[in-house]
Amino acid sequence: MSETFLAEMARGSRARVREAKRAVPEAPLFGQAASTPAPPPLQRAAAGFDLIAELKLRSPAAGVLADAAEDLPVRVQRYARAGAAAVSVLTEPSRFDGSLEHLKVAARALSAARVPVMRKDFLVDPYQILEARAAGASGVLLILRMLDDAELAALTDCALESGLFALLEAFDEPDLERAGALVEARRGATGAALLLVGVNCRDLATLQVVPGRLEQLAPRLPAHVARVAESGVTSTADAARVAAAGYDLALVGSALMGEGDPGRLVAAMLAAGREARARGRR
């Protein structure tokens, strides 16, 4: 995920927005979003560690992870039954084989269980927040590195005003400083509790996970927000490690997509992370 890759993703995302606005202008989309029933909120367990389980058909780093014909509702329901706090759904089409339809399918499949879904994409325009809300999403991921301060503020405020949680994804200390400034500026404001900050430990140039980055950056995470470990969590030992480092949630994608029984792995990771958190309190 090099800078060139992020720039490519941003260009593709802007092109998708232009095309979508031609099909459905912003005013009608706003109406659709406003009339969509309120999505389930993200609820964290008292045990102190949760999982965001991901639906991802392909990744640039790992290649094809699942067939588009796979029964997606069954997969996300397995995540939910095993205790996942939320399900992240990739909607980027060119490199991840995602779509907004996958988000809608997941939201419908999880509505009875009241498990929220999060749109994970390379979002660049508030229009895409409204798309997520209209599709039934409860949250969105925003990549700090891709957005200037004005864009980040506009997308964050649109998410909070729409009642969606926003996971601010950082890669390094400068990203975390920006995240901290945004969180601080919105402390006490309506919806401020919907902000989360995550660290992605995948190197932007090589696509490889950088060992130790999650632990290295954990002390730099802003206070008063839920902390999310992203990438590199593939086993129960990893879940215990990031929980011990102070992360409140882990976002797990490729490991679950490659697992024959993803529910089993979700449950095992939750147990390991919660045990590690409990040991830290003793």
N, C-alpha and C positions, 0 to 999 in steps of 0.2 A: 504494500500500500504506500507507494512512494508519493512525493509531492506531485509528480506528474500524474500519478493515478488519481489523487484527490482532485486535481484540476480537471482531469478527464471526467470524473464523476460529477463534478460541479457543472461542467458544460452540458453533460447529458441531462442532468436534473433540470437545468434552466430550460433546455429544449422541451422536456416533458411538460414543464409548467406552461410554456407558451402554447403547446398543442392542446393541453387540457383546458386552458382558458378560452381557446377558440370554440371548443366543444361545449363547455359549461362556464359562462362568465362568473365572476366572483360573487355577484349579488345573489343569483340563484343558488350557488353552492353554499353561501352563508345561510340561506334559508333552509337548505337541506340539513346542514350541520345543526342549526338551532332546533329543528324539529325532530332530530334523532333522539331517542330516549337516552337519558343520562347513563353513561357507561359505569360499570362497577369500579370502585376506587381501588388503588393499590393498598393492600393491608399487610403490614409486617407482623410476623409472629413474635410473641413475647419471648421466645427462646433466643432471639437476638441474631439469627442468621437465616436468610432466605435465598431462594433461587429464582432467577428469571430464565426460563427455559426457552430456547430459540428454535424457530422453524426456518430453516435455511436449506434451499435445494442445492446451491452451489456456492463455492467461495473461490476467489482468485488464488488463495494459498493452497487449498486442499482439493480443488476440482469439484466434480459432481459428487454430491452427498446423498441425493435421493431423486427419484423419478417424479416428474410433475404429476404423473397419474396416481401416485401414492395416495392413500386415503388420509388426507390432511386432517379432517375432523377427528379421526381415531387417534392420530398421533398427539394432537394438542390436548385431547381429553385424557390421554395417558399421563401427560405432564401434570395436568390439573389434579387428577386422582392421587398422584404420588406426592402432592403437596406444593407444587410450584406456586409462588406468589403471583406470577405474571408470565405471559408468553410473549416473547419478542418475535415479530414477523418481518422478514426481509421483503421489501417491496420493490427494490431496484431490479430492473429487468435485464440489463445488458450483460452484467458480470455475475449476477446472483440468481438469475432465473426467477425473480420475484415479481409480484404484481399486487395491486390494490385488492384484486379479487381474493387473493390468499388471506389478506387482512380481514376482509368481510367474512370469509368462510370460518376463520378462526374465532372471530367475535361471536358469530352465530352459534358455533359449536360449544363455546364456553359460557354463553349467556345464562344458562340454567344454573351452572356452578358458581356464577358471579366471580369468575377469574378474569382479570383485565388483560387486554392485549396492548402491545406497544408497537408503533410503526417504527421500524429501523430502516433508514434510508439516508441518502445524502441530501438532506433538506436544505433549501436555499430561499424559500419564499413562504410567507404566511399562508398563501393559498394551499400549500401542501399540508399545513396543520388542519385547515378546514376539511380537506379531503380525508384526513385520518379520522377526524371527529365524525364526519358523515358516514364513514365506513364502520363505525362502532368502536374505534380505539379509545383507550383510556390514557394513553401516553405516547410520547414521541422521543426519539433520540436526536440530539443536536450535536454536531461535531464542531467543537470550538475552533479547530485549526482551519476549517473551511469558511468561517464567517467573520466579517469585520464586526466592530463593536455595534454599529447601527443595525446590521442584519441580525446579530445575535439577540439584541434587545427586542427587535420586532418579532422574531420568531418565539422567543421566550414569553413575551407578553401575550402574544396570540394564544399560545398554549395555555397559559394560566387563566386567561379570560375565558377560554373555552372549557375550562375545568379539567384539562389534561395535565398529567404529571410530565415533567421534562427532565430527561437524563442528559446532563451536560458531559460530553465525552472529552477527556483530556489525554494527551500523550506525554506531556513533560511539565516541568515546573512553570514555565511561562503560561501554558494553558491553565494550570491550576490557579495561578494568580488572577487570570481573567475570570475564571469561574468564581473564585472567592469574592472578587469585586462585585460581580453580578449578584451573587447571593446576598452579600452585605447590603447592597443598594435596595434589595427587595425585602429585607427583614421587616416583619410586621405588616407587610402589604397583603392584601387579599390573594390567597393562592400561593403564598411563599412556601408553605409546607409541601407543595407539590414538586419542589426542586430536589433533584438528586445529582450527585457528581460521581462520575466514574473515571477510572484509569484504564486505558487500553494499553496493554504491555506488548503489543505487536509492533515491531520496528517499521517505520514508515517507508524505508528504502528497500529492505530485504524481505519483507513479509514474514520474517521469523519472530517468534516470541523471544523477548529479552528476559532471561532469568534474573530474578531479583528486582525487576522494575516495580512490581506492585508493592513490595515491601519498602523499597527505596522512597517511593512517592507517598506512601500512606501518611507519614507525618505532615505532609504538605497539603493534605485535603482540608477544605474549609470546614469549620465547626458548624454545628447546628443543621447539618443535612445528612441524609442517608448516603453511605459510601458504597460504591459498586466496583467490584473487580471484574474486568472485562478481558477476555482472551487468556489463554494459558491455563485455564481451569479445566482439566480433563479427567481428574480422578478424585477419589475420596481424600487422598492425601493432600491434593491441591486445595480442596475445599476447606480442610482443616487448617492448612497453612494461611490462606487468605483471611479466614475468620480470626485466627490468632493475631494476624497483623492489624486487625481493626476494621475490616470491611464488613458491612452489614448485609450485603447481597453479593452474589456472583452471577454474572450473565454467562450461560454455558450454551454453546451452539454445536460446533462440529463434533464434540465428544458424544452428545446425545443423538445427533443425526446418524452417527456411525454405530450406534448401539442397538442390538437386536431387541432388547427390552429397555427402552429409555426410561420407563417409569421406575424400574429397579434402580437405575443409576441416579435418578433424581432423588429418590428416597435415601439412598446410601450417602450421597453428597450432603443432603440436609442433615442427616444424623451425625456425620463426621464434623461438619461445620459447627453445629450446635453444641456438640460435646467439647470441641476446642474452645468455643466461647464460654461455656460453663466452667472449664478448667481455669480460664483466665480470670474468672470472678472469684475463685476460691482463695 
